[in-house]
Amino acid sequence: MRTFGTSHVYALPHALRHYLPTTMKFISAIDSFKGCLTSAEAGYAACAAISHTCKAASCRALTVSDGGEGMLEAFSQALGAQHVSTTVSDPLGRSTTARYATVADTAIIETAQACGMALLRPDELSPLTATTRGVGELITDAFGRGCRHFIIGLGGSATSDAGMGMLRAIAETASPTRGIYGIGSTQLAGCRFTLISDVTNPLFGPSGAAHVFARQKGASPTDIEELDRRARKIAAEASAALQRDMASHPGAGAAGGLGYAFMQFLGAECRPGADYLLDLLHFDSMIDADTTVITGEGHADRQTLMGKLPYRIMRRAALRGAATWLIAGGISDARSLTEAGFALTAAITPPGMPLSEAMDKPTAIGNIQSTITRLIIENYPNAT
């Protein structure tokens, strides 16, 4: 597909254009446009436009994720893992089919497959009762297949149960007579859990799981106070029983407190998702000063600079002398983004286009392609 339209472009001043590379080597590493395009779809659209505009250009599309939406696909591709399907409980306890992936003794689990908001209709959201039980069922299924290292993507959950549903599901298999406090001394004690998340919130309090994230999951102000009270009670009981307390550890509030359960009961290590994936992809070795990196997300603004995937990609590319172009459905604070290091920014959605139309997949693909075509023509006038 090749369509042409307009785009908002905010670029470096002409005098600074010498920072842009002089050859036609591109790496596309675009985050998913939520509810519209996967990372792979966005990346392939960009590369298709580059190849169509300049036959001599090379472009490699990377599937990327910071641990949230698209994590399973991105990490599976990076590690060459095979997908497995199984039946688990959804956030309301109903049966649903969920996927994870395995390679050697490693399982890649995107928790939203079992407890994600995408599994529920808006009128079904119920954070006071929603459960992470399905996540525990994914873990026990993978354990039964010989997995002992678990890479866990936290994000997009419909739950706020501090991981208690997950722990109960594991306890029923691993420590049925001792309950959740016995999990740490079972066969799972020999397992390693790596949490992939860029969330740094604690379990409870003003910046905790309930107060920051529960409203978008359907919680009322009264529900939020109750969820926070429950989290405090769980943390107090677990701290007394296990003689350690991870409630204030960065990331404990991820996925409605699921991060806390993994760290408190299973000794999990929390890693920034973007950097962990880029390390697995050997991203740094792919680029040099003659590379243009194209990254993006659904909407870019000042929050992009708070460690989000496009920013992390840009900073790592800059260390190798590469320029990074940022594209997004919409862009705010463009000057701040370029001042932070992006060589240029471009909003792919034409002015006046309704959001419903912009979110249509073929339209979004066309908008990416017309934007990338325009950027190449503007920045490499002799290449087309």
N, C-alpha and C positions, 0 to 999 in steps of 0.2 A: 504494500500500500504506500502510495506517495501522494500526499496532499500538501498544499501550501496555504499559509495564512499569515497572520501577524503574531508577534510575540513582544513582550516587554523585555528589553535587554538593558542591563546596567553593567557597563564594562569599565575596565581600568582606563585612565586617561591615555591618550595616544602616545604620550612621551614614555609611558611605562610598558608599551606593548612589546618591548624587547624581552620581557619576561616570558612571553608566549613562545612555544617551541617553533622551530623552523621546518621540521619534517612532519610527515603525516602518519604518525603512530598513535593510536588511541587505545585506551582501556576504559570500558564502560562498567561502572560499579554503582548502579542506581538502586536505592531502596524501593520497596513496594509502595505503590500509591494505594493506600488502604481502600478496599471496597471497589477497586477499579482495575489495577494492573499488578501482577506479581513482579518481583525483581527481575526475573528472567525475561518476562514480556517487555518490560521497559528497556532493559539492556539490549535485547535483540532489535527493538525498534530503532534505537539510537545507532547501532552498528549498521543496520540496513540502510539508513539514511546516509551514513558516511560512505559506505561502499557505492551507493547509487550516485552520490555527488562527485566522488573522486575515486576512480578505479584503482589508482595507485596506493590509496590509503589502506592501512591495516587496522583492524579493530577487534579486540577481544572482549567479549561480554562476560562479566562475573556475576553470579547469583549471590547476593549479599543480604545480611540481616544482622540486627543488633541483639537478637535473642527473642524478639517478639514475633509478629506475623512473618511467615516465610522462613522461620528458623530451620524447620525440618528439611526443607528443600535445599537451603544454602549449605547447611552442615553435611547433609547426605552427599551432595555433589563434591564438597571439599574433601571428604574422607572416603569417597567411593563406597558408601554404605548401601545396603539393600533394604527396601521397605518391607515392613511386616504389618498386617492388619489383624486386629483382634476386637472382641466385643467388651466394652467397659460401660460403667455408669456415667451418664452425663450429669451436669450440675443439679438436675432435679431427680436424679436416681434412676432415670430411664435408661434402657439399653441403647447404645449407639456404637457404631463402628469407628474405631480410631486407628491411626497409623503411627508407627515409630520406625526407626531404622537401626540396623545392626551392622557392624563390621568387626570381625574378630571377637574380642570380649567386650566391645563397647556398644552401648545403646544410646541413640540420639532420641530424646523425647521432647516434643513441643507440648507443654502442658495444656495449651489451649485446645488441643485435639480432644481432651477429655473434659475440661472445665471452662472452655472459652465462651465468651459472650456470643460468638457467631453460632453457637449451638442452640440458642434460645431466641424466640420472638421477643420483641420489645415488651409485650405485655406479660411475658413469663419471667422477667428478671425479678429475682427474689434473694438478695444477698443475705438475709437473715437465715435462710434455710438452704441456700445453695451449697453443694458439697464438692470437695476435691477428691472424693473417693476414687473416681476413675483414674486419677494420676497414680494412686497406689496400685491399682489393678494393672496399669501399664508397666510399672516397675516390677511387680511380681511375675508378670508374663515374661518380661525380658530376662529376669533372673533365672527363670525356669529354662530359658534357652541358652544359658551359660554366660550371660553378660555380668560383668563385675565392675565395669566403669560406666557411669551414667552421665551423659552430658545433657543437662536439663535446661530447656529454654523457658523462661518465665515471662509471661506477658499475655494481655488480652483476656484475663480471667473474668468470669462472672461471679466469682466467689470472694468471700471474706471470712473464711473459717479458720485462719491461722494454720492451715494444713492439717487440721484434725481429721478430716475425712480421709485424706491420703494415709495418715498414720494408722488409723483404725483398719483400713483395708490391708495394709502391710502386716499389722499385728495379727490379724486373723490367720495369716499364713506363716509368718515368721516367729511369732511369740504369742500364741493363743492363750496361754495360761498366765502370762505376765502383763499383757496389755501393751500400750504404747511406750511405757517407761522401760520395758524390756527389749525394745527394738535394738538399741545400741549394742547389746551383748549377744545378739543372735548371729546367724551366718552372714547377715548384712554388714557386720562389723568389718568384714574383709573386703567390702566394696568401697569404691571411691565415687563421690558425687561432685560434679563440677557444675555450678549454677551459671547460666549465661543470662545476664541482665544488666542494664545500665541504670536501674532504679537504685537509689541510695537511701531511701526512706527507712526509718525504724519501724518496728511492729506497731506501736501505739503512740498516742500523744497527738499534738496539733499537726505534726508532719508525718503521722503514721498512716498505716494502710487504710483505715476507715475514713479518717478526716480528709485525706487527699484523693482517694480513689473510689470510695464506695458510692458517692453520689452518681457517678456515671454508670454504675451498675444497678441503679434503681433505688438506692437507699434514701429515705427521708431523713431530715435532721434528727428525729427521734431514733431512727434505725442506726444512724451513724454513732450516736452516743452509746447505744446498746452494743454495737459491734466493738467499739473501742473498749468498753467495760469488759466484754468477754475476752478480748485479747490480753488485757492487763491480768485478768484472773488466770488465764492459761499460762502466761509467762511466770507469774508468781508460783504457781503449783509446780511447773516444770523446773524452775530454778531450785526450789527446795528439794525436789526429788533427785535431780541430776547434779546438783552442786556446780552449775554453770548457768550463765544467762546470756543468750545471744539476741535478746529483744531489741537492744539498742544498736546492734551491729548494722553497718550500712547494707542495705538490701533485704533486711528482715521483713520489710513491709511490701516487698515485691509480690505480685499476684495474690493480693489479699492476705498476706502473711504466710504464703506458701514458702517463701524464702526462709522465714524464721524456722519453720518445721524442719526443713532440710538441714539448716545449720545447727539447730539446737539438738536434734535427735539423731541425725545421720552424719554429722561432722563435715558437711559440705563446704567446699571452697567456692567463693563467689568471684567470677571474672567478668570484666567488661566485655559484652558480647562482640562489639565491633572489632576490637583489637584481637580478641581470641580467634575470630574467624579469619581476619586478615593475615594473622600469623600462619594459620593452617593453609591458607591459599598461597603462601610465600609471596604476598603482594609486593613487598619492597623490592624483591629481585626482578619483578616484571617491568619496573619503570626506571626511567632515567630522565635526564634533562631534555631529551628529545620526545618525550611522551606527553600527550594531553590526556588527562584523566577527566572523564565525565561522570559526575555523580548527581544525585537528586533525591527528592522525596515529594510527598503529596503537597505539602505547604512548607515553605522555608521562611524563617524569621529569626529574631534574636535567640529563640530557644534552640535553634540549630547549632548555635555556638556553645551550648552547654553540654558538650560531649556527645551529641547525636552522631549517627553514622556518617552523614556527609562531611561533617567537620573533622571527624577522626581520619577519614580518607584523605581529605585535603591536607591535613597537617603531616601525615606520613608521606604523601606525595611531595610536599614542599621540601622535606628533608632530603629527597632525592633530586631536587631541582626541577620537578615537574609542575606544570600549571594545571589547575583544576577548574573546570567549568561546572557550575551548579545550575541544574534545571529543576523546576517544580511546577505543580499545577498553578500555584499562586505564590507570590513573593512579597514579603513586607520587610522593611528595614534593609533594602538592597545595599545602601551605602555601607552599613555596618558589616554586612557579609563580605563585601569586597575589601573593606579595610582590614578585616580579620584574615584575609589571605586568598579568598577565591578570586581567580583571574577575571571571571565575569559571571554574572547571574542572568538567567532568562526565565520568565514565566511563560509556560507553554500555552496557556489558555488565552485565546483571543479576547480582546475587550468586548464586554457585552454578552458573551456566551453564557447561557444559563448553566448553573451547576449540574443540573440533571443531564444536560447534553455533554458537558465536559467530562462527566463520570462514565459516559458510555465508552466501552472498551475500544471499539474501532475508532471513535473520535479521538480518544486520548492517544492512541498509537499514532494517528495522523498528526496530532498536535506536536508530539515529540519529534516526529520525522521532519515536519516543516520547520520547527525551531532549530534542530541540529543542522539542517540544510542551510538555513539562514546564517547561523553562526559560522559555518565553514566558509561560506561565500564572503562574509564580512571580514573574517580573520585570515583567510588564505585566498585572496582574490586571484592568484595565479594558478591555483590548484584545480579549478573546475573547467 
